[in-house]
Amino acid sequence: MEHVELFFKSVFVDNMVFAYFLGMCSYLAVSKKVSTAVGLGAAVIFVLTVTVPLNWLLDQYILQEGALSWLGAEYAEYDLSFLSFILFIATIATMVQLVEIVVERFSPALYNSLGIFLPLIAVNCAILGGSLFMQSREIESFSLALNYGFSSGIGWFLAILAIAAIREKIRYSNVPAPLRGLGITFIITGLMAIGFMSFGGMLTGGDDAPEVSEAGTAQIENTSEESAKELAQNETSEVSEITAQ
């Protein structure tokens, strides 16, 4: 259940584009055609799926305070968290180079259509944001980190695929001249972000009422009885005063 909840939350509630507006440069530049959007989205899914769990391992066994204790007791006090950005970016750049080589080898047309934006995945803030969110949210296990990286990539893929499909159709619409191009794209992105905000309540509510222990129930009952006795005594004293008067 934890994996399912994390998947849907990463795709819809904490969407990289519509919730945090990360990776907007590639999102706006490569979303003119569905074909190129699908290619870049698939590359982002692969890079996030690989780099987030790899960076989780780096964070757990190298970067955190005391993470080097597996090397010996003398290394337990080391804190290398200040190297997070450097190591995370190095991991991302390595994976992006691998993706670039594979795409150029097996799909030269897609490689040419993506152009400079394929190697720019290395500095895509959505990719680095996935690793930093993983670190800040203290994801507990490798499998959850793998799930988070994959689902975050799916969310970014859905965002760029949706805007690419809309931009292909809107090309034939009567858009006012001042809004053509990026203007109407920003407006549509804002409306889609508002729509995705409705998913915020998808994983909330419906929780069972908190359980009360027997001791707590007895304490509540005793408190209620004492309150009732005090109220009865106060009413009796007030009646006595009125009668005396």
BASEGU-724809 format. One record per residue: x, y, z of N, C-alpha, C, O in turn; residue number from 1. Coordinates in steps of 0.2 Angstrom, whole numbers. Example, Ala and Ser with C-alpha at 12.3 -4.5 7.8 and 13.67 -1.06 7.14 Angstrom:
BEGIN
nc1  nc2  nc3  cac1  cac2  cac3  cc1  cc2  cc3  oc1  oc2  oc3  resi
66  -28  39  62  -22  39  66  -16  39  71  -17  42  1;
64  -11  35  68  -5  36  64  0  39  67  6  40  2;
***
This chain:
BEGIN
nc1  nc2  nc3  cac1  cac2  cac3  cc1  cc2  cc3  oc1  oc2  oc3  resi
4  -6  0  0  0  0  4  6  0  3  11  -3  1;
10  6  3  14  12  4  17  13  -3  18  19  -5  2;
19  8  -7  21  9  -14  16  12  -18  18  17  -22  3;
10  10  -18  5  13  -22  3  20  -20  2  24  -25  4;
3  21  -14  2  28  -12  7  33  -14  6  39  -16  5;
14  31  -13  19  35  -16  19  36  -23  20  41  -26  6;
17  31  -27  16  31  -34  11  37  -36  13  41  -40  7;
5  36  -34  0  41  -36  2  48  -33  0  53  -37  8;
4  48  -27  6  55  -25  12  58  -29  11  64  -30  9;
17  55  -31  22  57  -35  20  59  -42  22  64  -45  10;
15  56  -45  13  57  -52  8  63  -52  8  67  -56  11;
3  63  -47  -3  68  -48  -2  73  -43  -3  79  -45  12;
-1  72  -36  -1  77  -31  6  81  -31  5  87  -31  13;
11  78  -31  18  81  -31  21  81  -38  27  80  -39  14;
17  82  -43  20  82  -50  25  87  -51  25  93  -49  15;
31  85  -54  37  89  -55  35  96  -58  38  101  -57  16;
31  96  -63  30  101  -67  24  106  -64  25  112  -63  17;
18  103  -63  13  106  -61  12  108  -53  9  113  -51  18;
16  105  -49  17  106  -42  23  111  -40  22  115  -36  19;
28  109  -44  34  113  -42  37  117  -48  42  120  -47  20;
35  116  -54  37  119  -60  44  118  -61  48  123  -62  21;
47  112  -60  54  110  -61  54  107  -69  50  104  -71  22;
60  109  -72  61  106  -79  57  110  -84  55  107  -89  23;
56  116  -83  51  120  -87  55  122  -94  51  122  -99  24;
61  122  -94  65  124  -100  64  119  -105  62  120  -111  25;
65  113  -103  64  107  -108  56  106  -109  54  104  -115  26;
52  107  -104  45  106  -105  42  111  -110  38  109  -114  27;
45  117  -110  42  122  -115  45  121  -122  42  122  -127  28;
52  119  -122  55  119  -129  54  113  -133  54  114  -139  29;
53  107  -130  53  101  -133  45  99  -134  44  93  -136  30;
41  103  -132  34  101  -132  30  103  -138  23  103  -138  31;
33  105  -144  29  107  -150  27  101  -153  22  102  -157  32;
30  95  -153  27  89  -156  27  83  -151  31  83  -146  33;
22  79  -152  21  73  -147  27  68  -148  29  66  -143  34;
29  67  -154  34  62  -155  41  64  -151  44  60  -148  35;
43  71  -151  49  73  -148  47  73  -140  52  71  -136  36;
41  75  -138  39  75  -131  40  68  -128  42  67  -123  37;
37  63  -132  38  56  -130  45  54  -129  47  50  -124  38;
49  55  -134  56  53  -133  60  56  -127  63  53  -123  39;
59  63  -126  62  66  -120  59  64  -114  63  63  -109  40;
52  63  -114  49  60  -108  52  53  -106  53  52  -100  41;
53  49  -111  55  42  -109  62  43  -107  64  39  -102  42;
66  47  -109  73  48  -107  73  51  -100  77  49  -96  43;
69  55  -98  68  58  -91  66  52  -86  69  52  -81  44;
61  48  -88  59  42  -84  65  38  -83  66  36  -77  45;
69  36  -88  75  32  -87  80  35  -82  82  32  -78  46;
82  41  -83  87  45  -79  84  45  -72  88  44  -67  47;
78  47  -71  76  48  -64  75  41  -61  77  40  -55  48;
73  36  -64  73  29  -61  79  26  -59  80  22  -54  49;
85  28  -63  91  26  -61  95  30  -56  98  27  -51  50;
94  37  -57  98  41  -53  96  42  -46  100  42  -41  51;
89  42  -45  86  43  -38  88  37  -33  91  38  -28  52;
88  30  -35  90  25  -31  98  25  -30  100  23  -24  53;
101  27  -35  109  27  -35  111  32  -30  115  31  -25  54;
107  38  -30  109  44  -25  107  42  -18  109  44  -13  55;
101  38  -18  99  36  -11  105  31  -8  106  32  -2  56;
108  27  -12  113  23  -9  119  27  -7  122  26  -2  57;
121  32  -11  126  37  -9  124  41  -3  129  42  1  58;
118  43  -2  116  47  4  116  42  10  118  45  15  59;
114  36  9  114  32  15  120  29  17  122  28  23  60;
125  28  13  131  24  14  137  29  14  143  26  15  61;
137  35  12  143  39  11  141  46  14  146  49  17  62;
136  49  12  135  56  13  132  58  20  134  63  23  63;
128  54  23  125  56  29  130  56  35  135  53  34  64;
128  59  40  132  59  46  132  52  49  127  50  51  65;
138  49  50  138  43  52  137  37  47  137  31  49  66;
136  39  41  135  34  36  141  30  34  141  24  32  67;
147  32  36  153  29  35  155  24  40  161  21  40  68;
151  23  45  152  18  50  154  11  48  157  7  52  69;
151  9  42  152  3  40  160  2  38  162  -4  37  70;
164  7  37  171  7  36  175  6  43  181  4  43  71;
172  7  48  175  7  55  173  12  60  170  17  58  72;
174  11  66  171  15  71  175  22  70  172  27  72  73;
181  22  68  184  29  67  181  33  62  183  39  62  74;
177  31  58  174  35  52  166  37  54  163  40  50  75;
164  35  60  157  36  62  155  43  62  149  45  62  76;
160  47  64  158  54  65  159  59  59  157  65  59  77;
161  56  53  161  60  47  155  62  45  150  58  45  78;
154  68  42  148  70  39  150  73  32  153  79  32  79;
148  70  27  150  72  20  144  75  16  144  75  10  80;
139  77  20  133  79  17  134  86  12  130  87  8  81;
139  89  14  141  95  9  143  93  2  143  97  -2  82;
144  87  1  146  84  -6  140  82  -9  141  79  -15  83;
134  83  -7  128  80  -10  127  82  -17  126  78  -22  84;
127  89  -18  126  92  -25  131  89  -30  129  87  -35  85;
137  89  -28  143  87  -32  142  79  -34  142  78  -40  86;
141  75  -30  140  68  -31  133  67  -35  133  62  -39  87;
128  70  -33  121  69  -36  122  71  -44  120  67  -48  88;
125  77  -45  126  79  -52  130  75  -56  129  73  -62  89;
136  72  -53  140  67  -56  136  61  -58  137  59  -64  90;
132  58  -54  128  53  -55  123  54  -61  123  50  -66  91;
120  60  -61  115  62  -66  119  63  -73  116  60  -78  92;
124  66  -73  128  67  -79  130  61  -82  130  60  -88  93;
132  56  -78  134  49  -81  129  46  -84  129  43  -90  94;
123  46  -81  117  42  -84  115  46  -90  112  43  -95  95;
115  53  -90  113  56  -96  117  55  -102  115  54  -108  96;
124  54  -101  128  53  -106  127  46  -109  127  45  -115  97;
125  41  -105  123  34  -107  117  35  -111  116  32  -116  98;
112  39  -109  106  39  -113  107  43  -120  104  40  -125  99;
111  48  -120  113  51  -126  116  46  -131  115  46  -137  100;
121  42  -129  124  37  -133  119  32  -136  119  31  -142  101;
115  30  -132  110  25  -134  105  28  -139  103  25  -144  102;
102  34  -138  98  37  -142  101  39  -149  98  37  -154  103;
107  41  -149  111  42  -155  112  36  -159  112  36  -165  104;
113  31  -155  114  24  -159  108  21  -162  108  19  -168  105;
103  21  -158  97  18  -161  91  22  -164  87  19  -167  106;
91  29  -162  86  33  -165  89  40  -167  89  45  -164  107;
93  40  -173  96  46  -175  91  52  -176  93  58  -175  108;
85  50  -178  80  55  -180  78  59  -173  78  65  -173  109;
77  55  -168  75  57  -162  81  61  -159  80  67  -156  110;
87  59  -160  93  62  -157  93  69  -160  95  74  -157  111;
92  70  -167  93  76  -170  87  81  -168  88  87  -168  112;
81  78  -167  75  82  -166  76  85  -158  74  91  -157  113;
79  81  -154  80  84  -147  85  89  -147  85  93  -143  114;
90  88  -151  96  93  -151  99  94  -144  101  89  -141  115;
100  100  -143  104  102  -137  100  100  -130  104  99  -125  116;
94  99  -130  90  97  -124  91  90  -122  90  89  -116  117;
94  86  -126  95  79  -123  101  79  -118  100  77  -112  118;
107  82  -120  112  83  -115  110  88  -109  113  87  -104  119;
106  92  -110  104  97  -105  100  94  -100  98  97  -94  120;
98  87  -101  95  84  -95  99  83  -89  97  83  -83  121;
106  84  -90  110  83  -85  109  89  -80  111  88  -74  122;
107  95  -82  106  101  -78  99  102  -78  97  108  -76  123;
94  97  -79  87  98  -79  86  98  -71  87  93  -68  124;
82  104  -69  81  104  -62  76  99  -59  76  97  -53  125;
72  96  -64  68  91  -62  72  84  -60  70  81  -55  126;
77  83  -63  81  77  -62  85  78  -55  84  73  -51  127;
88  84  -54  91  85  -48  86  86  -42  87  83  -36  128;
80  89  -44  75  89  -39  73  83  -36  71  82  -30  129;
72  78  -40  70  71  -38  75  68  -33  73  65  -28  130;
81  69  -34  86  66  -29  86  71  -22  87  68  -17  131;
85  77  -23  85  81  -17  79  80  -13  79  80  -7  132;
73  79  -17  67  78  -13  67  71  -9  65  70  -4  133;
71  66  -13  72  60  -10  76  61  -3  74  57  2  134;
81  65  -3  85  66  2  81  70  8  82  68  14  135;
78  75  6  74  79  11  68  75  14  67  76  20  136;
65  71  11  59  67  13  61  61  17  57  58  19  137;
68  60  17  70  54  21  67  47  19  64  44  23  138;
67  46  12  64  40  10  68  34  13  74  34  13  139;
64  29  16  67  24  20  71  18  17  76  16  20  140;
68  16  11  71  10  8  73  11  1  71  16  -3  141;
77  7  -2  80  7  -9  74  6  -14  73  10  -19  142;
69  2  -12  63  0  -16  59  6  -17  56  8  -22  143;
58  10  -11  54  16  -11  57  22  -15  54  25  -19  144;
64  22  -15  68  27  -19  67  25  -26  66  30  -30  145;
67  19  -28  66  17  -35  59  19  -37  58  21  -43  146;
54  17  -33  47  19  -35  47  26  -35  43  29  -40  147;
50  30  -31  49  38  -31  52  40  -38  49  45  -41  148;
58  38  -40  61  40  -46  57  39  -52  56  43  -56  149;
54  32  -52  50  30  -58  44  34  -58  42  37  -64  150;
40  35  -53  34  39  -53  35  46  -54  30  49  -57  151;
40  49  -52  42  56  -53  43  57  -61  41  62  -64  152;
46  52  -64  47  52  -71  41  52  -75  40  55  -80  153;
37  47  -72  30  46  -76  26  53  -75  23  55  -80  154;
26  56  -70  23  63  -69  25  68  -74  21  72  -77  155;
32  68  -75  35  73  -79  33  71  -86  32  76  -91  156;
33  65  -88  31  62  -94  24  64  -96  23  66  -102  157;
19  63  -92  12  65  -93  12  72  -94  8  74  -98  158;
15  76  -90  15  83  -91  17  86  -98  13  89  -101  159;
23  83  -100  25  86  -107  21  83  -113  20  86  -118  160;
19  76  -112  15  73  -117  8  77  -117  5  78  -123  161;
5  79  -112  -1  83  -112  -1  89  -115  -5  91  -120  162;
4  93  -114  5  100  -117  7  99  -124  5  104  -128  163;
11  94  -126  13  93  -133  6  92  -137  6  94  -143  164;
2  87  -135  -4  86  -138  -9  92  -139  -11  93  -144  165;
-9  96  -134  -13  102  -134  -10  107  -139  -14  110  -143  166;
-3  108  -139  0  113  -143  -1  111  -151  -1  115  -155  167;
-1  104  -152  -2  102  -159  -9  104  -161  -10  106  -167  168;
-14  103  -157  -21  105  -159  -22  112  -159  -26  115  -163  169;
-19  116  -154  -20  123  -154  -17  127  -159  -19  133  -160  170;
-13  124  -163  -9  127  -169  -15  129  -174  -14  134  -178  171;
-20  125  -174  -25  127  -179  -31  131  -176  -36  132  -179  172;
-30  133  -170  -36  137  -167  -34  144  -168  -29  147  -170  173;
-40  148  -167  -39  155  -167  -37  159  -161  -41  162  -157  174;
-31  158  -160  -28  161  -154  -26  169  -155  -23  170  -160  175;
-28  173  -150  -26  180  -151  -19  181  -153  -14  178  -150  176;
-17  186  -157  -10  186  -159  -5  187  -153  0  184  -153  177;
-6  192  -148  -2  193  -143  0  187  -139  5  186  -135  178;
-5  182  -139  -4  176  -135  -1  170  -138  0  164  -135  179;
0  170  -145  2  164  -149  9  163  -146  13  167  -145  180;
11  156  -147  17  154  -144  18  152  -137  13  149  -134  181;
23  155  -134  24  154  -127  18  157  -122  17  154  -117  182;
15  162  -125  10  165  -121  4  161  -119  2  160  -113  183;
1  158  -124  -4  153  -123  -2  147  -120  -6  143  -116  184;
4  145  -121  7  139  -117  7  140  -110  6  135  -106  185;
10  146  -108  10  147  -101  3  147  -98  2  145  -92  186;
-2  150  -101  -9  150  -99  -11  143  -98  -15  141  -93  187;
-10  139  -103  -13  132  -102  -9  128  -97  -12  124  -93  188;
-3  129  -96  1  126  -91  -2  128  -84  -3  124  -79  189;
-3  134  -83  -6  136  -77  -13  133  -75  -15  131  -70  190;
-17  133  -81  -24  130  -80  -23  122  -78  -27  119  -74  191;
-18  119  -81  -17  112  -80  -15  111  -73  -16  106  -69  192;
-10  116  -70  -8  115  -64  -14  116  -59  -14  112  -54  193;
-18  120  -60  -24  121  -56  -28  115  -56  -31  113  -50  194;
-29  112  -62  -33  105  -62  -29  100  -58  -33  96  -55  195;
-23  100  -58  -19  94  -54  -19  96  -47  -18  91  -43  196;
-21  102  -45  -22  103  -38  -28  100  -35  -28  98  -29  197;
-32  98  -39  -38  94  -36  -36  87  -34  -40  84  -30  198;
-31  85  -36  -28  78  -34  -26  78  -27  -24  73  -24  199;
-25  84  -24  -22  85  -18  -26  81  -12  -23  79  -7  200;
-32  81  -13  -36  77  -8  -37  70  -9  -41  67  -6  201;
-34  68  -14  -35  61  -16  -33  56  -11  -36  50  -10  202;
-27  57  -8  -25  52  -3  -26  55  4  -22  52  9  203;
-30  59  5  -32  61  12  -39  60  14  -43  58  10  204;
-40  60  20  -47  58  23  -48  51  23  -44  47  21  205;
-54  49  26  -56  42  27  -52  38  32  -52  32  32  206;
-48  41  36  -44  38  41  -49  35  47  -53  39  48  207;
-47  30  50  -51  28  55  -50  32  61  -45  35  62  208;
-55  32  66  -54  36  72  -49  33  76  -48  27  76  209;
-45  38  80  -40  35  84  -42  31  89  -47  32  93  210;
-39  25  90  -41  21  96  -39  23  103  -34  26  104  211;
-44  22  107  -43  24  114  -42  18  118  -46  13  118  212;
-36  18  122  -35  12  127  -40  12  132  -44  17  134  213;
-40  6  135  -45  5  141  -44  10  147  -49  12  150  214;
-37  11  148  -36  16  153  -38  23  152  -41  26  156  215;
-37  24  145  -40  31  143  -47  32  144  -50  37  146  216;
-51  26  142  -58  26  142  -61  27  149  -65  30  151  217;
-57  23  154  -59  23  161  -58  30  164  -62  33  168  218;
-52  33  162  -51  40  164  -56  45  162  -58  50  165  219;
-58  44  155  -63  49  153  -70  48  157  -73  53  158  220;
-72  41  158  -78  40  162  -78  43  169  -83  46  171  221;
-72  43  172  -71  45  179  -72  53  179  -75  56  183  222;
-69  56  174  -69  63  173  -76  65  172  -78  71  175  223;
-80  62  168  -87  63  167  -91  63  173  -95  67  174  224;
-90  57  177  -94  57  183  -92  62  188  -97  65  191  225;
-86  64  189  -84  70  193  -87  76  191  -89  80  195  226;
-87  77  184  -90  84  182  -98  84  183  -101  89  185  227;
-101  78  183  -108  77  184  -110  79  191  -114  82  193  228;
-105  76  196  -106  77  203  -105  84  205  -109  87  209  229;
-100  87  202  -99  94  204  -105  99  201  -107  103  205  230;
-108  97  195  -113  101  193  -120  100  197  -123  105  199  231;
-121  94  200  -126  92  204  -126  96  211  -131  99  213  232;
-120  96  213  -118  100  220  -120  107  219  -122  110  223  233;
-117  110  213  -118  117  212  -126  119  212  -128  124  214  234;
-130  114  208  -137  116  207  -140  115  214  -145  119  216  235;
-138  110  219  -141  110  225  -140  116  229  -144  118  233  236;
-134  118  229  -132  124  233  -136  130  231  -138  134  235  237;
-137  131  224  -141  137  222  -148  136  224  -151  141  226  238;
-151  130  224  -158  129  226  -158  131  234  -163  134  236  239;
-153  129  238  -154  130  245  -153  138  246  -157  140  250  240;
-149  141  242  -149  148  243  -155  152  242  -157  157  245  241;
-158  150  236  -165  153  234  -170  152  239  -174  156  241  242;
-170  145  242  -175  144  247  -174  148  254  -179  150  257  243;
-168  149  256  -166  153  261  -168  160  261  -171  163  266  244;
-167  162  255  -170  169  253  -177  170  254  -180  175  253  245;
***
